[in-house]
């Protein structure tokens, strides 16, 4: 697998050969892949999953959508995905769909009950081209090529009110995610900002997450929970609603040999794509190939983080710290 997307209660993945797989809830056909989609030469390059619909972009820039179409969220506008309006990437909200075209402009369709389709004037036109979009429950976020943000749609929980400085010159945004009624931004420096509804703590970003020791590398937003990947995929942080255990990720997910490459959050579940690799220096949290003071500080300051459980006994304690101290400067030590 190379890409994953999580909908209300269904999952979509792109396999390494560019084909597609879907599973989960299928009452509106959201998991029924149309014939030919993902088969050569119609390989998939981007995917999105809404509450009950699925969207894919093929390598030729065309877009296909299936599942619930009660609000027109699967009715692709005429010309979108055709020469002159080829699609680069997509995002799906509860009942609306957003596409970023190859020229940085936007195409949107589906539910507009909260103005989530009303693109701000000039957005998507030079010099305000869009590089990425995130569709929430009833709001939309756009990441511009200069690292700034634009938001529109439902603002009942201030999910459109970008915190001061986020996306400003000198503090650009690298990636975005949107939950049911909240917004998340991953900044270029590895810090995470979250705003909007916080009834389940979905915007309470853990204090340890961010530079200098634990910069985030990816984010995902579910209905009422948030997931962050940090330290090059060797650790996770998950916060917010845990009613369905969506914040309780498996303890072995952050084992030294596992690296999370992609994360997606659905209605009440999370899916992570991992690759297996060898980690020759357990405890090397800054990735410099040696156990030294920076790693010592990381364990001392962040006791309880699963990635620091070097001896894999599900407790971060003095034993783990002893591996760093006992192998100071080593590039080959293993527990």
N, C-alpha and C positions, 0 to 999 in steps of 0.2 A: 504494500500500500504506500501511496505517496501523499494523498490528501484525505482529510476526513471532514465531514459536516454533520451536525446534529440538529434535528428538527424538534418538533414538539414531543414526538415519541417514536421517531424513526431515524435511522442512520444511513449515511451515504458515504462511500469511499471510492477513491480512484486507485486502481491497482497499478503496479509498475509498468504494465504493458499498455496503459492508457484506457483500459476497459473499466467498467463501472459495476459496483455491487451495492444493493440496497436491502435493508431488512428493518423489521419493527412494525409499528402500526401501519395498516394498509387499508383502512376503511374508505379512503377516497382515492385509492390507487397511487398514493405517493411513493410507494416502494416498487411499483411496476415499471421497470425500465422499458421505454419504447424500443421497438425492434430496430436494430442497427446502431443505436446510440452506444458508443464505446467500442464498436467493432471497426476494424480497419476498413476504410481510411478515416472513419469518424471517431477518432480518439479524443478523450476528454482532457481539458487543461484547467478547468475551474469548476467548482461546485458550490451550491448553497442549499440549505434546507430551511423552509419556513415552518409554521405550525403544522400544516398539513399539505405542503406542496414542496416540490423538488425542482431545482434549476441547475442546468449544466451548460458550460460553454465548451464547444469543440475547438480543436486546434485550428480550424479554418475560420474561427471568429463567429460562427453561428451560435445561436442560443436555443435551448429546448427546455420546456417547462411542462410538468404534469402533476396531477393530484387535485386537490380541492381548487375549484375555480369560481367559488361563490362570489368573489369580489373582483373577478377578472385578473387575479394574480398570476394566472398561467396564460393569459392572452397577450402574447408578445406583440408590441406595436408593429405595424407595417414598416418594413425596411430595416428594423433593428436586427443586426446579425448578418446583414447583406453587405456587399461591397459599398464602401463609403460610410457604413455604420457598423463596422465589425466590433465585436465585444471583447474586452480584455479580461474582465472579472465581474462577478455578481455577488449580491447579498440578498437574503430573503428575510423579511420581517414576519409578523404574525400572519398578515394577509396582504402584504405588498412586496414587490420585487424591484430591485434597483440594479442597474447595469452600468459599469464604467466602460465607455467606448474607447477604442484605441487612440483617439485624438484627445482623450481626457475630458470629454463631455459626458453627460449623463442621460440615461433613458430610464423611465420609471412607469410602473403600471400596477394596478390592483386597487386596494382600499385606500381612499383618500379622506376618510371621515375625520381625521385629525390633522389634515394638511400635510401628511407625511410624504406626499408626492410633489408638493409645491416647492420646486427648486428655487433658491434665492436668485434674484436677477443677476446675471453675469457669471454665476458659478458654472464652471466647466468651459468657459470661454477664455482665450488668452487675456491676461497672464494668470488666470485662476483655474487652470486645469486640475482635475481630480485624479489621484493615483489609487485611492481605495475608498470603499464605502462599507458602512455597517448599518444594517436595518434592524431596529429594535422592535418592540411590540407594536408601537404606533408612532415611532419617531425614526429619523434618519440622520446619520453622521457621515460627513465626507472629510477625508484627509486630502488636503491639497498637496501639490507637488513641492511647495515650499515648506511643508511641515506644519502648516496652520490647519485649523479646523473650522467647519461650518456645520450647524445643526438646525433642523427644522422638524415640525410636526408637534406631537403632544408634548406639553411642558408642565403637566400637572404635578410632577415631582421635581421640577428644576433639572430634568435630564438634558435640557438644551443649554443650560447655563455653564459654559466652560469655565473652570477655575482660572483666576487671573494668572497670566504668565504661561499657561499651558498652550503650546503651539505658537508662542510669541517668538520673534527673532531672537536667536541665541538659546532657545529652549524648544526645538522642533519635536514633533511627534513622529514616531516610527510606525506605529500600528494602532488600530482602534477595534473596539468591540462594543456591542450594544445588547443589553438585556431587555427584559420586558419593559421596565421603566427606569433604567439607569444606563449610564455611559461610562466607558473605560478607555483610557489612553495609555499606551506604552511610549514613553519618551525615548529619544535617541540615547540619553545617558543611562538608560536602564531603570529609571524610576517609573512608578505607576501612579496615575491619577484616576479617581473615580468620583462620580457625582450623580445625583438623582435619588431615586427611592432607596432608602436604607433600612427598611423595616426589619430585614433579616440579617443586617450587618454585611450586605453584599458590597458595600462601598467602604468597609473598614479594612483598608489595605494593611497587611501586617507590617509592624514597625521595622522588622528586620529586612524587609524586601526592598531592594534598591542598592545603589552604589554606596560605599565602595566595595563591600564584600559580596553582596548578593544581588547584582543587577539582573533585572528580568530580561528574558529573551523572547517571550511570547505570552499572550493573554487570550482568554476566552470568557464569554459571559453567557450564562444560562438564564432561565427565567428569573431566578432570585439568588443566584450564586455566581461566584467569580473564581477563575483558576489562573494562576500565573506559573510560568516555567522560568527557572533561573539557573545560573551556573552551567550554561551550555547544555541544558537538558538533563542534568544529573540531579535535579531536585525540583520539587513542586511546592506550591502553597495554594491552599484552597479555603475559601471563606464564604460566609453567607448562609443561606437556607440549607439545613441538613436533615429536613424532614424525611427525605427518601435516601439518606446517606450519600447525597451527591457531593459532599465535601470530604467523605471518608475514602480517600484513594488507597489502593492496596499498598501495603508496606513494602513489598518487593519491587514496586514500580520505580523507586529511587535507588535500587541496588546499584553498586558501582558499575556493573557491566551493562546496565540499561541507560539509554539516552532517549529522552522524549524529543521527537522532532516536530510533532504537530499535536495540537490540543483543540478539542471542540466541546462546547457545552450546549446541551439541549434543554428541553423543558425542565426535567428533573433528573438528568443523568449527564455523565461526562465520558468522553472517549479520548484516549491518548494513543498516539502512534509512536512506538518505540523501536529502536534498533539496538542490537546487541553489539557490544564492543568491549575490548579489554581495557582496563584502567590500571596501568602499571603502578600508580602511586596513590593508593587509598589515602584520603585525607588531604590531597592536594587541591584545596578548594579554589585557589586562584589560578590553577592550571599552568603554573610556571615550571612544572616538572620536578619540583623539589618540595620537601616538607620544611617549612621555615616559620618565622614569626607571624606572617600574615595568616597562615593556616591555624596556628595556635590561637590567635586572637579570634578567628572565626568560630572555633569551637567554644572558647571561653564565653564569648558574648552571645552565642546563639544555641546554648544547650537546649535540646529538645527537637532540633531540626533533624528529620530522618536521614538526610544525606550525611550527617556527621556520625551516624551509627556505623563506624568502620568495622566493628567485629560482628555486626548483624545480629545482635541479641535484643533488638528493639528497645534499647535504652542507651541514651547518649550520656556517658559518664566518664570517670577518670580513666577507664580502660581505653576508651577511644582517644583520649588526650595523650595517653602514654605511647600510642603508636606514633604520634607526631613527634613527641619529645625523644622517644627511643630511636627514631630513624631520621633525625635531623639532617636535612640536606640530601637524603637518599632519593634516587630516581628509579629504584627497582624494588623497594620494599613492598611486601604484601602481607596482610594479616594472617 
